[in-house]
């Protein structure tokens, strides 16, 4: 008869396996989309076709609250990915993007803020629509964020969270900002008036005017305007490190999730059989 400890271990390992398989499926879908979609001139394609473009970002309308989060020298921010977090006391992690040890972070919310922007290639403008990413990850709007609620701001294991900040489809490393939540008390919703807002933080990764960006997704053509969206068949991929940089990112994630799956299966075989 299986014991309580073995049952708990089996449950945990099952969750890890399901999580790893799901992530590998997402990585595989993204890699397949990238492989089968060469860079092309969007103006030469038809509505509904997969498209990949690489060019300079233009911004018609900046993203909301970007001026509070980013240094003015970064340029006009057309969109940014954000995560709300608080310090995990006593835990440190290595930030490979910044090359330094940082205090552990507990992410409790994440989302996208987007203005009107796109990518220019060979003189042609193609707009970006992030609504698919927001729907897939149930991303929050910054203005709807509640800070200080002990229930919604609780620490949860990675395998049961679904933050757009961790999205496999997005790789942004060029423009990063981090600020205390007390700069946004008129934007976010404080759970109580006496919440210590300075103990909560917003980290953001921006897409700025003039930067190089690679985008892959499904083309939409409406009244002569071109835009790229994401669909379940053709996910929206965004990278400020180019097509090759995104390939490396997907490879690394594939290896990481494969190791997690193999490790969980190995532990199960060792202790449960």
C-alpha positions as CSV (number, residue, x, y, z in Angstrom):
1,X,0.0,0.0,0.0
2,X,1.4,3.4,-0.9
3,X,2.2,5.7,2.0
4,X,1.3,9.3,2.5
5,X,4.8,10.5,1.7
6,X,5.0,8.5,-1.5
7,X,1.6,9.8,-2.5
8,X,2.6,13.4,-2.0
9,X,5.9,12.9,-3.9
10,X,4.0,11.3,-6.7
11,X,1.6,14.3,-6.8
12,X,4.5,16.8,-6.9
13,X,6.4,14.9,-9.6
14,X,3.3,14.6,-11.7
15,X,2.7,18.3,-11.5
16,X,6.3,19.0,-12.5
17,X,6.0,16.5,-15.4
18,X,2.8,18.1,-16.7
19,X,4.4,21.6,-16.4
20,X,7.6,20.5,-18.3
21,X,5.6,18.8,-21.1
22,X,3.4,21.8,-21.5
23,X,6.4,24.1,-21.7
24,X,8.2,21.9,-24.1
25,X,5.0,21.9,-26.3
26,X,5.0,25.7,-26.3
27,X,8.7,25.8,-27.1
28,X,8.2,23.3,-30.0
29,X,5.3,25.3,-31.4
30,X,7.4,28.5,-31.3
31,X,10.4,26.8,-32.8
32,X,8.3,25.3,-35.6
33,X,6.7,28.7,-36.4
34,X,10.2,30.3,-36.5
35,X,11.6,27.6,-38.7
36,X,8.8,27.7,-41.3
37,X,8.5,31.5,-41.5
38,X,11.3,33.2,-43.4
39,X,11.8,37.0,-43.1
40,X,9.8,38.6,-45.9
41,X,8.3,41.9,-47.0
42,X,4.9,42.1,-45.3
43,X,3.5,44.2,-48.1
44,X,4.0,41.3,-50.6
45,X,1.9,38.9,-48.5
46,X,-1.8,38.3,-48.1
47,X,-4.0,38.6,-45.1
48,X,-3.8,35.6,-42.8
49,X,-0.3,34.4,-43.9
50,X,2.5,33.8,-41.5
51,X,5.1,36.6,-41.6
52,X,8.4,37.4,-40.1
53,X,10.0,40.9,-40.2
54,X,13.0,42.5,-38.7
55,X,13.5,46.3,-38.7
56,X,13.4,49.5,-36.7
57,X,10.7,50.3,-34.2
58,X,8.5,53.4,-34.7
59,X,6.1,54.7,-32.1
60,X,3.0,56.7,-33.0
61,X,1.6,56.6,-29.4
62,X,3.7,55.7,-26.3
63,X,2.6,53.1,-23.9
64,X,0.7,54.3,-20.7
65,X,2.8,55.2,-17.7
66,X,6.1,54.5,-19.6
67,X,7.4,58.0,-18.6
68,X,7.2,56.9,-14.9
69,X,9.1,53.7,-15.4
70,X,11.9,54.3,-17.9
71,X,14.8,56.8,-18.0
72,X,14.0,59.6,-20.5
73,X,17.2,58.8,-22.4
74,X,15.8,55.4,-23.3
75,X,13.6,57.0,-25.9
76,X,9.9,56.8,-26.5
77,X,8.5,53.5,-25.3
78,X,5.9,51.9,-27.6
79,X,5.2,48.9,-25.4
80,X,6.7,47.2,-22.3
81,X,6.4,44.0,-20.4
82,X,6.2,44.4,-16.6
83,X,6.2,42.3,-13.5
84,X,5.1,43.3,-10.0
85,X,7.2,41.7,-7.3
86,X,8.3,41.8,-3.7
87,X,11.6,40.7,-2.0
88,X,12.0,37.1,-0.9
89,X,14.0,37.7,2.2
90,X,17.1,35.5,2.5
91,X,17.1,34.2,-1.0
92,X,19.4,35.4,-3.8
93,X,19.4,34.6,-7.5
94,X,21.9,35.2,-10.3
95,X,20.6,37.6,-13.0
96,X,22.2,36.5,-16.2
97,X,21.0,39.6,-18.0
98,X,22.7,42.0,-15.6
99,X,25.5,39.7,-14.6
100,X,25.0,40.1,-10.9
101,X,23.5,38.5,-7.8
102,X,20.1,39.9,-6.9
103,X,17.7,39.5,-4.0
104,X,15.1,36.8,-4.7
105,X,11.9,38.1,-6.2
106,X,8.3,36.8,-5.8
107,X,6.3,37.8,-8.8
108,X,2.6,38.2,-8.1
109,X,1.4,39.9,-11.3
110,X,2.5,40.6,-14.8
111,X,1.2,42.2,-18.0
112,X,1.8,44.3,-21.1
113,X,1.2,47.9,-21.7
114,X,1.1,49.0,-25.3
115,X,0.6,52.2,-27.3
116,X,0.5,52.4,-31.1
117,X,3.7,51.2,-32.6
118,X,5.3,48.8,-35.1
119,X,8.3,48.0,-37.2
120,X,9.6,49.7,-40.3
121,X,11.1,47.5,-43.0
122,X,12.3,48.9,-46.4
123,X,10.1,52.0,-45.8
124,X,7.0,50.0,-45.0
125,X,5.3,50.3,-41.6
126,X,3.8,47.2,-40.0
127,X,2.0,47.6,-36.7
128,X,2.0,45.1,-33.8
129,X,-1.1,43.9,-31.9
130,X,-0.3,42.2,-28.6
131,X,-3.9,41.2,-27.6
132,X,-3.2,37.5,-28.3
133,X,-0.4,37.4,-25.8
134,X,-2.5,39.2,-23.2
135,X,-5.3,36.7,-23.7
136,X,-3.1,33.6,-23.6
137,X,-1.5,34.6,-20.3
138,X,-4.5,36.5,-18.9
139,X,-2.2,39.5,-18.5
140,X,-3.3,42.3,-16.2
141,X,-3.4,46.0,-17.0
142,X,-1.2,48.0,-14.7
143,X,-4.1,50.2,-13.7
144,X,-6.0,47.1,-12.4
145,X,-3.1,45.9,-10.3
146,X,-3.9,45.5,-6.6
147,X,-0.9,45.9,-4.2
148,X,-0.7,44.6,-0.7
149,X,-3.5,42.0,-0.8
150,X,-2.1,39.0,1.2
151,X,-4.2,36.6,-0.9
152,X,-3.6,37.8,-4.5
153,X,0.1,38.8,-3.7
154,X,1.0,35.5,-2.2
155,X,4.1,33.5,-3.2
156,X,3.3,30.6,-5.5
157,X,5.5,27.9,-7.1
158,X,6.6,28.5,-10.6
159,X,4.9,25.4,-11.9
160,X,1.4,26.8,-11.0
161,X,1.9,30.3,-12.2
162,X,1.2,31.7,-15.7
163,X,2.8,35.1,-15.9
164,X,3.3,36.8,-19.3
165,X,6.7,37.9,-17.9
166,X,7.9,34.3,-18.3
167,X,6.4,34.0,-21.8
168,X,8.4,31.8,-24.1
169,X,7.3,33.9,-27.0
170,X,8.9,37.1,-25.9
171,X,12.6,37.9,-25.4
172,X,13.4,41.5,-24.4
173,X,16.7,42.5,-22.8
174,X,17.7,45.9,-24.3
175,X,15.8,48.4,-22.2
176,X,15.2,47.4,-18.5
177,X,13.9,49.4,-15.6
178,X,13.1,48.7,-12.0
179,X,11.3,51.1,-9.7
180,X,9.5,51.1,-6.3
181,X,5.7,50.9,-6.4
182,X,5.4,54.1,-4.4
183,X,6.0,56.0,-7.7
184,X,2.7,54.5,-9.0
185,X,0.3,54.9,-6.0
186,X,-2.0,57.0,-8.2
187,X,-2.0,54.3,-10.9
188,X,-2.3,51.0,-9.0
189,X,-4.9,50.1,-6.3
190,X,-3.5,49.8,-2.8
191,X,-5.3,47.1,-0.8
192,X,-5.2,49.3,2.3
193,X,-4.2,52.9,2.8
194,X,-1.3,52.0,5.0
195,X,0.3,49.5,2.6
196,X,4.0,50.0,2.5
197,X,4.2,50.6,-1.3
198,X,8.0,51.0,-1.2
199,X,8.2,47.2,-0.4
200,X,6.7,46.3,-3.8
201,X,8.4,46.9,-7.1
202,X,7.7,47.0,-10.8
203,X,10.4,45.7,-13.2
204,X,9.8,46.5,-16.9
205,X,11.3,45.6,-20.3
206,X,10.6,48.1,-23.0
207,X,10.4,48.3,-26.8
208,X,11.6,51.8,-27.8
209,X,11.5,54.0,-30.8
210,X,14.5,53.3,-33.1
211,X,15.6,50.0,-31.7
212,X,16.0,46.9,-33.9
213,X,13.3,44.2,-33.4
214,X,12.4,40.8,-34.8
215,X,8.7,39.9,-35.0
216,X,7.0,36.8,-36.3
217,X,3.2,36.2,-36.4
218,X,0.2,36.2,-38.6
219,X,-0.4,39.1,-41.0
220,X,-3.5,41.2,-41.0
221,X,-4.3,43.6,-43.8
222,X,-7.1,46.2,-43.3
223,X,-7.8,49.2,-45.6
224,X,-4.2,49.2,-46.7
225,X,-2.7,49.0,-43.2
226,X,-0.5,46.0,-42.2
227,X,-0.3,44.6,-38.7
228,X,1.0,41.4,-37.1
229,X,-1.0,39.5,-34.5
230,X,-0.7,36.1,-32.8
231,X,-3.0,33.1,-33.1
232,X,-3.0,29.6,-31.7
233,X,-1.7,28.3,-35.1
234,X,0.9,31.1,-35.5
235,X,2.1,32.5,-32.1
236,X,3.4,36.0,-31.9
237,X,7.2,36.0,-31.4
238,X,9.1,39.1,-30.4
239,X,12.8,39.5,-29.8
240,X,15.1,42.5,-29.5
241,X,18.1,40.1,-30.0
242,X,17.1,39.2,-33.6
243,X,16.0,35.9,-35.1
244,X,19.2,34.0,-34.0
245,X,18.9,35.3,-30.5
246,X,15.4,34.0,-30.3
247,X,16.6,30.6,-31.6
248,X,19.2,30.5,-28.8
249,X,16.6,31.4,-26.2
250,X,14.2,28.7,-27.4
251,X,17.0,26.1,-27.4
252,X,18.0,27.0,-23.8
253,X,14.4,26.8,-22.6
254,X,14.0,23.5,-24.4
255,X,17.1,22.1,-22.7
256,X,15.9,23.4,-19.3
257,X,12.4,21.9,-19.5
258,X,13.8,18.6,-20.8
259,X,16.1,18.4,-17.8
260,X,13.2,19.1,-15.5
261,X,11.2,16.4,-17.1
262,X,14.0,13.8,-17.0
263,X,14.8,14.7,-13.4
264,X,11.2,14.3,-12.3
265,X,10.9,11.0,-14.1
266,X,14.2,9.8,-12.6
267,X,13.2,10.7,-9.1
268,X,9.9,8.9,-9.6
269,X,11.6,5.8,-10.8
270,X,14.1,5.9,-7.9
271,X,11.6,6.5,-5.0
272,X,8.3,5.1,-6.3
273,X,9.1,1.9,-8.1
